[in-house]
Amino acid sequence: MQDNEVAARLELAQAVAREAGGMAMSYFARRDELAIETKANPQDVFSIADRNVETRIREMVVDVFAADGFLGEEFGVTEGSSGFTWVVDPIDGTSPFIFGLPTWCVSISLLHEGRTVAGVIYAPPTDEMFACMKGAGATLNGRPMKLDAETTLSTGLTGLGANFRVPRETILNFVDGLMAIGGVFIRNGSGALMLAHVAAGRLVAYYEPHMNSWDCLAGMLMVREAGGWAGEFPDGDRLLDGGPVLVASPGAKDQLQELVASTTTPAQPAPATNINHS
């Protein structure tokens, strides 16, 4: 794999995310007309907007890199032969999208031989393009992002994610522990966007006990490339398994690991905290 191969795909990913974001915004403007469907439960929602935006992303990728693989939230896996795979969530934060809140985004990560090498998170409502490439740093609208090493869970704002796969005690215990050390939390409905906010220094950390690869791979690399820490996530043949996501700025890493380890319920094994893909 050559850096220029990754860079060319990252350039395309940003163009694709912007066009897909524009398409999603057109649906957002007339969301009252969308027929809403559910997946695993009444809160796990999607619409024709998710499907059509993912289809457009796939078309644009195939036009340029026909040999690349593709994994999308809505339509699953298409194997490739180049060693590269695009992992896509066309609209992360579908619930906020449907209810008219601006906290949603397009998330695209690029993998090579199962490892994340680049990522893009584009937030159409604010026209913010977060991007990163392994070993080359992370940017917000073209400007480098670099995390402050001093902010802690007690002095910053922590992002939190939850879903039906997770015992509610896991979330309740984490929130109780966070507030006990003086921390506060936010949940905006888009894990990918909150990960981008950690990379931008707006959030000091993010924790979700279970996420899918299309929701988090771009954001996890983004945090690392901005100088932060991200825990391990299933890759390679286990990419479809999903798993826990922990990311933090340097000053909050140890606190986050300790808090998660001390508040995780027996039904949800604590994630490993000593591995950092770099």
Residue pairs with C-beta under 8 A, 6 or more apart in sequence:
1 83
1 112
1 113
1 117
3 133
3 135
3 136
5 84
6 110
6 112
6 117
6 118
6 133
6 134
7 133
9 65
9 68
9 84
9 86
9 110
9 118
10 110
10 118
10 120
10 131
10 133
12 60
12 61
12 64
12 65
13 86
13 108
13 110
13 118
13 119
13 120
13 131
14 120
14 122
14 129
14 131
15 60
16 57
16 60
16 61
16 108
17 106
17 108
17 120
17 121
17 122
17 129
18 122
18 129
19 56
19 60
20 53
20 56
20 57
20 60
20 90
20 106
20 122
21 105
21 106
21 122
21 123
21 124
22 124
23 52
23 53
23 56
24 49
24 53
24 90
24 91
24 97
24 104
24 106
24 124
25 124
25 125
27 34
27 47
27 48
27 49
27 52
27 53
28 49
28 97
28 100
28 104
28 124
28 125
31 49
31 97
31 98
31 100
34 47
34 48
34 49
34 98
35 47
35 48
36 45
36 46
36 47
36 98
37 45
37 46
37 47
38 44
38 45
38 46
39 45
39 46
40 164
41 164
43 95
43 163
43 164
44 163
44 164
45 94
45 95
45 98
46 74
46 94
47 94
47 98
49 90
49 91
49 97
50 73
50 74
50 90
50 91
50 94
51 74
51 75
51 90
53 90
53 91
53 106
54 72
54 73
54 74
54 75
54 88
54 90
55 75
57 72
57 86
57 88
57 90
57 106
57 108
58 70
58 72
58 75
58 78
58 88
61 68
61 70
61 86
62 68
62 70
65 82
65 84
67 80
67 81
67 82
67 84
68 80
68 82
68 84
68 85
68 86
69 77
69 78
69 79
69 80
69 82
69 84
69 85
69 86
70 77
70 78
70 80
70 85
70 86
70 88
71 77
71 78
71 85
71 86
71 87
71 88
71 213
71 214
71 239
71 240
72 87
72 88
72 89
72 90
72 214
73 88
73 89
73 90
73 212
73 214
73 215
74 90
77 240
83 112
83 113
84 110
84 111
84 112
85 110
85 111
85 112
85 114
86 108
86 109
86 110
86 111
87 108
87 109
87 110
87 111
87 213
87 214
87 217
87 218
87 239
88 107
88 108
88 109
88 214
89 106
89 107
89 192
89 212
89 214
89 215
90 106
91 97
91 104
91 105
91 106
92 104
92 105
92 106
92 107
92 190
92 191
92 192
92 193
92 214
92 215
93 101
93 103
93 104
93 105
93 188
93 189
93 190
93 192
93 193
94 104
95 189
96 102
96 103
96 104
96 188
96 189
96 190
97 104
101 188
101 189
102 123
102 125
102 126
103 125
103 188
103 189
103 190
103 193
104 123
104 124
104 125
104 189
104 190
104 193
105 121
105 122
105 123
105 124
105 190
105 192
105 193
105 196
106 120
106 121
106 122
106 124
107 119
107 120
107 121
107 192
107 214
107 215
107 218
107 219
108 119
108 120
108 121
108 218
109 116
109 118
109 119
109 120
109 213
109 214
109 217
109 218
109 221
110 116
110 117
110 118
110 119
111 117
111 217
111 235
111 239
114 235
114 236
114 237
114 239
115 235
115 277
116 134
116 217
116 218
116 220
116 221
116 235
116 277
117 133
117 134
117 221
118 131
118 132
118 133
118 134
118 221
119 131
119 132
119 217
119 218
119 219
119 221
119 222
120 129
120 130
120 131
120 132
120 218
121 130
121 131
121 192
121 193
121 195
121 196
121 218
121 219
121 222
122 128
122 129
122 130
123 130
123 193
123 196
127 141
128 140
128 141
128 196
129 139
129 140
129 141
129 142
130 138
130 139
130 140
130 145
130 196
130 199
130 200
130 222
131 138
131 139
131 222
132 138
132 139
132 199
132 218
132 221
132 222
132 225
132 226
133 225
134 221
134 225
135 225
136 225
137 144
137 145
137 225
137 226
138 144
138 145
138 199
138 222
138 223
138 225
138 226
139 145
140 199
140 200
145 199
145 200
145 201
145 222
145 225
145 226
146 201
146 226
146 227
147 199
147 201
147 223
147 226
147 227
147 228
147 249
147 250
148 201
148 249
148 251
149 227
149 249
149 250
149 251
150 251
151 201
151 204
151 249
151 251
151 252
152 204
152 251
152 252
152 255
153 178
153 181
153 183
153 204
153 205
153 252
153 255
153 256
153 259
154 181
154 182
154 183
154 255
155 182
155 204
156 183
156 203
156 204
156 205
156 249
156 252
157 184
157 185
157 186
157 202
157 203
157 204
158 178
158 183
158 184
158 185
158 186
158 203
158 204
158 205
158 206
158 207
158 252
158 256
159 185
159 186
159 187
159 188
159 194
159 195
159 197
159 198
159 203
159 205
159 206
159 207
160 171
160 174
160 175
160 185
160 186
160 187
160 206
160 207
160 208
161 187
161 191
161 194
161 206
161 207
161 208
161 209
161 211
161 245
162 168
162 171
162 187
162 208
162 209
163 208
163 210
165 209
165 210
165 242
166 209
166 210
166 268
167 265
167 267
167 268
169 265
169 267
170 209
170 263
170 264
170 265
170 267
170 268
171 209
173 263
173 264
173 265
174 207
174 259
174 260
174 263
174 264
175 185
176 263
177 259
177 262
177 263
178 184
178 185
178 259
179 185
181 255
181 259
186 194
186 203
187 194
188 194
191 206
191 208
191 211
191 215
191 216
191 219
191 245
192 215
192 216
192 218
192 219
194 203
194 206
194 219
195 206
195 216
195 218
195 219
195 220
195 222
195 223
195 245
195 247
196 219
196 222
197 203
197 206
198 204
198 205
198 206
198 219
198 223
198 228
198 247
198 248
198 249
199 219
199 222
199 223
199 225
199 226
199 228
200 226
201 226
201 249
204 248
204 249
204 251
204 252
205 246
205 247
205 248
205 249
205 252
205 255
205 256
206 219
206 245
206 246
206 247
206 248
207 244
207 245
207 246
207 256
207 260
208 216
208 244
208 245
209 244
209 264
209 268
210 242
210 243
210 244
210 268
211 242
211 243
211 244
211 245
212 242
213 233
213 234
213 239
213 240
213 242
216 233
216 245
217 233
219 247
220 230
220 233
220 245
220 247
221 230
223 229
223 230
223 247
223 248
224 230
224 276
224 277
224 278
227 249
227 250
228 247
228 248
228 249
228 250
228 253
229 247
229 248
229 249
229 250
229 253
229 276
230 245
230 246
230 247
230 276
230 277
231 244
231 245
231 246
231 247
231 257
231 271
231 272
231 273
231 275
231 276
232 243
232 271
232 272
232 275
232 276
232 277
233 243
233 244
233 245
234 241
234 242
234 243
243 271
244 260
244 271
246 256
246 257
246 260
246 271
246 273
248 255
248 256
257 273
260 270
260 271
260 273
261 270
261 273
264 270
